[in-house]
Amino acid sequence: MAGHKAPGAGDYSRYLDPLCEDAPFARINFTSVRDRSALAGVTTEMPAFREEIFGPVAPVVVVRDADEAVEVANATEYGLVAAVQTGSLERGRDLAQRLRTGIVHVNDQTLNNDAYAPFGGTGASGNGARFGSQSSWDEFTQWQRVTYREAAHPFPF
């Protein structure tokens, strides 16, 4: 913005008009935008597992059994949301209790969340459940929200 003066009240047209033209979009490189992707062969040592990916990318780690799945899920420093897909609601409840996350969905998904439900992660994720309504009052309690469905829900992807 070198050489530009700050606009006066209501004098934004010289800044906004160029943004509405087609020319600026011709200079934007959209090749860095990813389509939905699943990464196969991921291990717990890879950056795709260790770092948060803010995009439609699912790193897939293959495990032997449910115990190893919990171990792998808990091996990351992040713990905002986890999901368990199972044919046994009882097994889903057991796994949910073992996962160190702020929210666990059993045969469910993170859509249409209630804004008044506790929302806080563990580790480097979330905010310690300080947002929400009355749930916020227990600031020093580590909340975990768990949702359940009797059977797996069909997902739109």
C-alpha positions as MATLAB code, in Angstrom:
seq = 'MAGHKAPGAGDYSRYLDPLCEDAPFARINFTSVRDRSALAGVTTEMPAFREEIFGPVAPVVVVRDADEAVEVANATEYGLVAAVQTGSLERGRDLAQRLRTGIVHVNDQTLNNDAYAPFGGTGASGNGARFGSQSSWDEFTQWQRVTYREAAHPFPF';
ca = [
       0.000    0.000    0.000;
       3.009    2.283   -0.410;
       1.991    5.649   -1.784;
      -1.654    5.279   -0.742;
      -3.273    7.604    1.743;
      -5.707    6.314    4.330;
      -9.261    6.808    3.036;
     -11.602    9.296    4.630;
     -15.020    8.297    5.914;
     -16.954    6.612    3.106;
     -14.075    6.886    0.613;
     -13.346    3.186    0.063;
     -14.179    2.901   -3.654;
     -10.579    3.264   -4.809;
      -9.676    0.264   -2.626;
     -12.737   -1.903   -3.234;
     -13.316   -1.301   -6.957;
     -10.057   -2.982   -8.039;
     -10.982   -6.025   -5.941;
     -14.241   -6.405   -7.855;
     -12.578   -6.481  -11.267;
     -11.504   -9.683  -13.008;
      -7.837   -8.682  -13.330;
      -6.822   -9.321   -9.695;
      -8.181  -12.872   -9.888;
      -5.998  -13.587  -12.914;
      -2.959  -13.151  -10.635;
      -4.151  -15.570   -7.943;
      -2.591  -19.023   -8.019;
      -5.373  -21.484   -7.203;
      -3.145  -24.542   -7.732;
      -2.366  -24.654   -4.016;
      -6.021  -25.344   -3.188;
      -6.499  -29.058   -2.583;
      -9.493  -31.165   -3.446;
     -10.617  -33.765   -0.903;
      -7.748  -36.192   -0.380;
      -6.891  -39.265    1.680;
      -3.211  -39.933    2.322;
      -2.384  -43.657    2.435;
       0.628  -45.182    4.161;
       0.906  -42.481    6.815;
       2.913  -43.303    9.956;
       2.942  -41.523   13.310;
       6.388  -40.073   12.510;
       5.231  -38.202    9.391;
       4.327  -34.486    9.387;
       0.916  -35.401    7.942;
       0.198  -37.153   11.258;
       2.063  -34.849   13.646;
       0.868  -31.482   12.302;
      -2.623  -30.068   11.866;
      -3.758  -29.896    8.262;
      -6.360  -27.209    7.742;
      -7.981  -28.563    4.622;
      -9.937  -31.488    3.243;
      -7.098  -33.972    3.794;
      -7.396  -37.205    5.796;
      -4.105  -38.876    6.747;
      -4.872  -42.620    7.115;
      -2.839  -44.690    9.584;
      -3.492  -48.445    9.396;
      -3.654  -50.162   12.810;
      -4.003  -53.786   13.988;
      -6.912  -53.370   16.391;
      -8.942  -50.972   18.536;
      -6.270  -50.801   21.244;
      -3.661  -49.650   18.743;
      -6.182  -47.214   17.237;
      -6.619  -45.548   20.645;
      -2.846  -45.528   21.172;
      -2.273  -43.870   17.779;
      -5.102  -41.364   18.278;
      -3.696  -40.377   21.666;
      -0.113  -40.133   20.312;
      -0.692  -36.678   18.862;
      -0.466  -33.448   20.834;
      -3.864  -32.431   19.453;
      -7.180  -33.559   20.847;
     -10.121  -31.570   19.551;
     -12.497  -34.124   17.973;
     -12.432  -37.892   17.407;
     -14.893  -40.264   15.762;
     -15.516  -43.971   16.334;
     -17.434  -46.092   13.828;
     -18.600  -49.385   15.327;
     -21.383  -51.955   15.238;
     -21.415  -52.099   19.057;
     -22.587  -49.060   20.986;
     -21.071  -50.506   24.171;
     -17.682  -50.853   22.488;
     -18.028  -47.315   21.136;
     -18.631  -45.978   24.644;
     -15.565  -47.822   25.926;
     -13.360  -46.442   23.162;
     -14.736  -42.909   23.652;
     -13.733  -42.970   27.320;
     -10.168  -43.905   26.355;
      -9.695  -41.168   23.744;
      -8.083  -37.927   24.968;
     -10.213  -35.456   23.028;
     -12.680  -32.725   23.849;
     -15.420  -34.230   21.653;
     -15.998  -37.848   20.601;
     -18.640  -38.887   18.085;
     -19.661  -42.556   18.121;
     -21.318  -43.440   14.797;
     -21.953  -39.726   14.400;
     -20.318  -36.661   12.875;
     -19.516  -33.043   13.670;
     -22.483  -31.340   12.034;
     -25.245  -29.213   13.532;
     -23.478  -28.913   16.877;
     -25.316  -27.229   19.718;
     -23.607  -23.934   20.512;
     -24.368  -24.425   24.210;
     -22.598  -27.777   24.482;
     -19.088  -27.825   25.922;
     -16.499  -27.288   23.203;
     -12.896  -27.616   24.181;
     -10.067  -29.875   23.205;
      -7.153  -31.390   25.048;
      -3.439  -30.846   24.603;
      -2.632  -28.253   21.937;
      -6.224  -28.168   20.654;
      -9.220  -26.212   21.767;
      -9.630  -23.832   24.624;
     -10.186  -25.961   27.714;
     -13.998  -25.752   27.410;
     -14.191  -22.099   28.365;
     -16.817  -21.437   25.708;
     -20.433  -22.540   25.952;
     -23.060  -21.491   28.449;
     -23.251  -22.903   31.983;
     -20.619  -25.495   31.101;
     -18.138  -22.618   31.089;
     -18.461  -22.209   34.829;
     -16.422  -25.322   35.483;
     -13.365  -23.837   33.837;
     -11.007  -26.158   35.677;
     -12.880  -29.313   34.703;
     -11.745  -31.206   31.618;
     -14.921  -31.776   29.619;
     -15.446  -34.481   27.043;
     -18.524  -34.440   24.847;
     -19.558  -37.830   23.428;
     -22.336  -38.350   20.869;
     -23.791  -41.771   20.043;
     -25.883  -43.425   17.347;
     -27.067  -47.034   17.439;
     -25.714  -47.619   13.931;
     -23.249  -45.871   11.684;
     -24.694  -42.881    9.867;
     -24.169  -42.606    6.090;
     -21.769  -39.773    5.399;
     -22.056  -37.503    2.337;
     -18.539  -38.311    1.119;
];
